[in-house]
Amino acid sequence: SGDGGGGSGDAAGSAGASGAKHAAARHSVSFSWLDGRVWMRVYRIQEAVGGGGVLDVAEIGPRLVLAPVRIIASGFGGAVLHAAN
């Protein structure tokens, strides 16, 4: 492709150097609140090998665990909704 990246940048249905077509993959980002922290995970969701409508979900990263110091009601002020001890 001339950009040195080795691919077209379009993973959905594009043929790679081997000529094989790859199934379209979707990504999901999950944010959870647990133990006073925000946990972030990133997953890849695609049709499993063999098809049949079965989905394969794999955590691909990055993983983040954030410990908020203070959560406020609006962007730059307002009521304090959560404060670290």
N, C-alpha and C positions, 0 to 999 in steps of 0.2 A: 504494500500500500504506500510505500515511500516515506512513511512517517517514522520508521524504525521500530514501531510497536509490534509488528508482525501480525496484525489483524485489522479487520475492518472497523472494529469498534461496535458492531451490531451483533450481539450474541443471539438474538432471536432469529433462528432459522438461517444464519449465514454459514457458509461452508468454510472450514478452516484449511490449513495447508494440506491436511490429509484428505480433504474432499468430503469428510464425514459431516453430516448435519447434526447440530446439537439441539436438544430440546430447549424450548424457551424456559428460562428460570425467572422466578419472581423472588423478591426480597422483602422481608418484613422486619421492622425494628420494633422491639418490645421495651416499654418503660414500665417498671413496677416499683411500688413503694413498699418496702419491707424493712423492719428493724430500724426505722428512722433514716433510711438511705434510699437513694434512687438507683435501681439496678437496670442497666441497659444491655440488651442482647440483640444481635443481628442474625437472622436466619435466612437460608436459601430454601425455596420451595419449588420443587419441580416434579414432573411426572416420573414415577419410578421406572427402572429398567423393566421392560416387558409390558409396560403400559397398563391397560385395563382400568384406567381411571384412578389408580392408586397413587397417592402423593408421597414424595420423599421429602422430609424436613430435616435439615442439618444446620447446626449452629456454625456460622463461619467467622464470627468475630467482626469487629473488635468487641471486647467485653469492657464495660465500665461500671464502677460502683462509685457513686457520688455521695458525699456526706454534706448536705446543705447546712450552711451556718445559719441562714435566716431565709424564710419564705414570706414574702409580703403580698398583700392583696392586689396591688397594681404594679405597673412597670418600674416606677421609681419612688414609691412611697405607699402609704396606706397602712391598714391594720397588719400586725404581725400574725401570720397564720401558723408559723412553726419557728422555733428558735432552738439551736443546739444548747445542750446543758454544759 
